[in-house]
Amino acid sequence: MPMPTPCADLALIRQLLGIAEVRTVLELRGVACLPLELCPQPRKSCCVSRGFGRPVASLAELKQAIASYGATAAAKLRRDRQVAQTMQVFITTNRFHPQEPQYDNSEQ
């Protein structure tokens, strides 16, 4: 017994889920919605961002983390054969503990 072919109403899908899901349905039906990039454009930025699982207690620990993340960013740049013009470091305290003193700053 053959499976029935689903014929979802595209207007209803767009109303309920959005245009991205309409494109997904069309792609599944064999209609190309986005062109295939054979040569993707090079990145214009590189970001390495992490949060700590616990409070950072010392300046030495913070410096070590910044150095480690900087090395990871440099590896990404080398992998993509790119160079950096600037580097910016953001430091923010845990916003989920508003009762503690808050700090938010960056340096370039």
Contact map, one row per residue, 1 for C-alpha under 8 A:
111000000000000000000000000000000000000000000000000000000000000000000000000000000000000000000000000000000000
111100000000000000000000000000000000000000000000000000000000000000000000000000000000000000000000000000000000
111110000000000000000000000000000000000000000000000000000000000000000000000000000000000000000000000000000000
011111000000000000000000000000000000000000000000000000000000000000000000000000000000000000000000000000000000
001111100000000000000000000000000000000000000000000000000000000000000000000000000000000000000000000000000000
000111110000000000000000000000000000000000000000000000000000000000000000000000000000000000000000000000000000
000011111000000000000000000000000000000000000000000000000000000000000000000000000000000000000000000000000000
000001111100100000000000000000000000000000000000000000000000000000000000000000000000000000000000000000000000
000000111111100000000000000000000000000000000000000000000000000000000000000000000000000000000000000000000000
000000011111110000000100000000000000000000000000000000000000000000000000000000000000000000000000000000000000
000000001111111000000000000000000000000000000000000000000000000000000000000000000000000000000000000000000000
000000001111111100000000000000000000000000000000000000000000000000000000000000000000000000000000000000000000
000000011111111111001100000000000000000000000000000000000000000000000000000000000000000000000000000000000000
000000000111111111101100000000000000000000000000000000000000000000000000000000000000000000000000000000000000
000000000011111111000000000000000000000000000000000000000000000000000000000000000000000000000000000000000000
000000000001111111000000000000000000000000000000000000000000000000000000000000000000000000000000000000000000
000000000000111111111100000000000000000000000000000000000000000000000000000000000000000000000000000000000000
000000000000111111111100000000000000000000000000000000000000000000000000000000000000000000000000000000000000
000000000000010011111110000000000000000000000000000000000000000000000000000000000000000000000000000000000000
000000000000000011111111000000000000000000000000000000000000000000000000000000000000000000000000000000000000
000000000000110011111111100000000000000000000000000000000000000000000000000000000000000000000000000000000000
000000000100110011111111110000000000000000000000000000000000000000000000000000000000000000000000000000000000
000000000000000000111111111000001000000000000000000000000000000000000000000000000000000000000000000000000000
000000000000000000011111111100000000000000000000000000000000000000000000000000000000000000000000000000000000
000000000000000000001111111110000000000000000000000000000000000000000000000000000000000000000000000000000000
000000000000000000000111111111111000000000000000000000000000000000000000000000000000000000000000000000000000
000000000000000000000011111111111000000000000000000000000000000000000000000000000000000000000000000000000000
000000000000000000000001111111100000000000000000000000000000000000000000000000000000000000000000000000000000
000000000000000000000000111111100000000000000000000000000000000000000000000000000000000000000000000000000000
000000000000000000000000011111110000000000000000000000000000000000000000000000000000000000000000000000000000
000000000000000000000000011111111000000000000000000000000000000000000000000000000000000000000000000000000000
000000000000000000000000011001111110000000000000000000000000000000000000000000000000000000000000000000000000
000000000000000000000010011000111110000000000000000000000000000000000000000000000000000000000000000000000000
000000000000000000000000000000011111000000000000000000000000000000000000000000000000000000000000000000000000
000000000000000000000000000000011111100000000000000000000000000000000000000000000000000000000000000000000000
000000000000000000000000000000000111110000000000000000000000000000000000000000000000000000000000000000000000
000000000000000000000000000000000011111100000000000000000000000000000000000000000000000000000000000000000000
000000000000000000000000000000000001111100000000000000000000000000000000000000000000000000000000000000000000
000000000000000000000000000000000000111110000000000000000000000000000000000000000000000000000000000000000000
000000000000000000000000000000000000111111000000000000000000000000000000000000000000000000000000000000000000
000000000000000000000000000000000000001111100000000000000000000000000000000000000000000000000000000000000000
000000000000000000000000000000000000000111110000000000000000000000000000000000010000000000000000000000000000
000000000000000000000000000000000000000011111100000000000000000000000000000000000000000000000000000000000000
000000000000000000000000000000000000000001111100000000000000000000000000000000000000000000000000000000000000
000000000000000000000000000000000000000000111110000000000000000000000000000000000000000000000000000000000000
000000000000000000000000000000000000000000111111000000000000000000000000100110000000000000000000000000000000
000000000000000000000000000000000000000000001111100000000000000000000000100000000000000000000000000000000000
000000000000000000000000000000000000000000000111110000000000000000001101100000000000000000000000000000000000
000000000000000000000000000000000000000000000011111000000000000000001000000000000000000000000000000000000000
000000000000000000000000000000000000000000000001111100000000000000000000000000000000000000000000000000000000
000000000000000000000000000000000000000000000000111110000000000000000000000000000000000000000000000000000000
000000000000000000000000000000000000000000000000011111110000000000000000000000000000000000000000000000000000
000000000000000000000000000000000000000000000000001111100000000000000000000000000000000000000000000000000000
000000000000000000000000000000000000000000000000000111110000000000000000000000000000000000000000000000000000
000000000000000000000000000000000000000000000000000111111000000000000000000000000000000000000000000000000000
000000000000000000000000000000000000000000000000000101111100110000000000000000000000000000000000000000000000
000000000000000000000000000000000000000000000000000000111110100000000000000000000000000000000000000000000000
000000000000000000000000000000000000000000000000000000011111110000000000000000000000000000000000000000000000
000000000000000000000000000000000000000000000000000000001111111000000000000000000000000000000000000000000000
000000000000000000000000000000000000000000000000000000000111111100000000000000000000000000000000000000000000
000000000000000000000000000000000000000000000000000000011111111110000000000000000000000000000000000000000000
000000000000000000000000000000000000000000000000000000010111111111000000000000000000000000000000000000000000
000000000000000000000000000000000000000000000000000000000011111111100000000000000000000000000000000000000000
000000000000000000000000000000000000000000000000000000000001111111110000000000000000000000000000000000000000
000000000000000000000000000000000000000000000000000000000000111111111000000000000000000000000000000000000000
000000000000000000000000000000000000000000000000000000000000011111111100000000000000000010000000000000000000
000000000000000000000000000000000000000000000000000000000000001111111110000000000000000000000000000000000000
000000000000000000000000000000000000000000000000000000000000000111111111000000000000000000000000000000000000
000000000000000000000000000000000000000000000001100000000000000011111111100000000000000000000000000000000000
000000000000000000000000000000000000000000000001000000000000000001111111110000000000000000000000000000000000
000000000000000000000000000000000000000000000000000000000000000000111111111000000000000000000000000000000000
000000000000000000000000000000000000000000000001000000000000000000011111111100000000000000000000000000000000
000000000000000000000000000000000000000000000111000000000000000000001111111110000000000000000000000000000000
000000000000000000000000000000000000000000000000000000000000000000000111111111000000000000000000000000000000
000000000000000000000000000000000000000000000000000000000000000000000011111111100000000000000000000000000000
000000000000000000000000000000000000000000000100000000000000000000000001111111110000000000000000000000000000
000000000000000000000000000000000000000000000100000000000000000000000000111111111111000000000000000000000000
000000000000000000000000000000000000000000000000000000000000000000000000011111111110000000000000000000000000
000000000000000000000000000000000000000000000000000000000000000000000000001111111100000000000000000000000000
000000000000000000000000000000000000000001000000000000000000000000000000000111111100000000000000000000000000
000000000000000000000000000000000000000000000000000000000000000000000000000011111110000000000000000000000000
000000000000000000000000000000000000000000000000000000000000000000000000000011111111000000000000000000000000
000000000000000000000000000000000000000000000000000000000000000000000000000011001111100000000000000000000000
000000000000000000000000000000000000000000000000000000000000000000000000000010000111111000000000000000000000
000000000000000000000000000000000000000000000000000000000000000000000000000000000011111000000000000000000000
000000000000000000000000000000000000000000000000000000000000000000000000000000000001111100000000000000000001
000000000000000000000000000000000000000000000000000000000000000000000000000000000001111110000000000000000001
000000000000000000000000000000000000000000000000000000000000000000000000000000000000011111000000000000000111
000000000000000000000000000000000000000000000000000000000000000001000000000000000000001111100000000000000111
000000000000000000000000000000000000000000000000000000000000000000000000000000000000000111110000000000011110
000000000000000000000000000000000000000000000000000000000000000000000000000000000000000011111000000000111100
000000000000000000000000000000000000000000000000000000000000000000000000000000000000000001111110000001111000
000000000000000000000000000000000000000000000000000000000000000000000000000000000000000000111110000001110000
000000000000000000000000000000000000000000000000000000000000000000000000000000000000000000011111110001000000
000000000000000000000000000000000000000000000000000000000000000000000000000000000000000000011111110001000000
000000000000000000000000000000000000000000000000000000000000000000000000000000000000000000000111110000000000
000000000000000000000000000000000000000000000000000000000000000000000000000000000000000000000111111100000000
000000000000000000000000000000000000000000000000000000000000000000000000000000000000000000000111111111000000
000000000000000000000000000000000000000000000000000000000000000000000000000000000000000000000000111110000000
000000000000000000000000000000000000000000000000000000000000000000000000000000000000000000000000111111000000
000000000000000000000000000000000000000000000000000000000000000000000000000000000000000000000000011111100000
000000000000000000000000000000000000000000000000000000000000000000000000000000000000000000011110010111110000
000000000000000000000000000000000000000000000000000000000000000000000000000000000000000000111000000011111000
000000000000000000000000000000000000000000000000000000000000000000000000000000000000000001111000000001111100
000000000000000000000000000000000000000000000000000000000000000000000000000000000000000001110000000000111110
000000000000000000000000000000000000000000000000000000000000000000000000000000000000000111100000000000011111
000000000000000000000000000000000000000000000000000000000000000000000000000000000000000111000000000000001111
000000000000000000000000000000000000000000000000000000000000000000000000000000000000011110000000000000000111
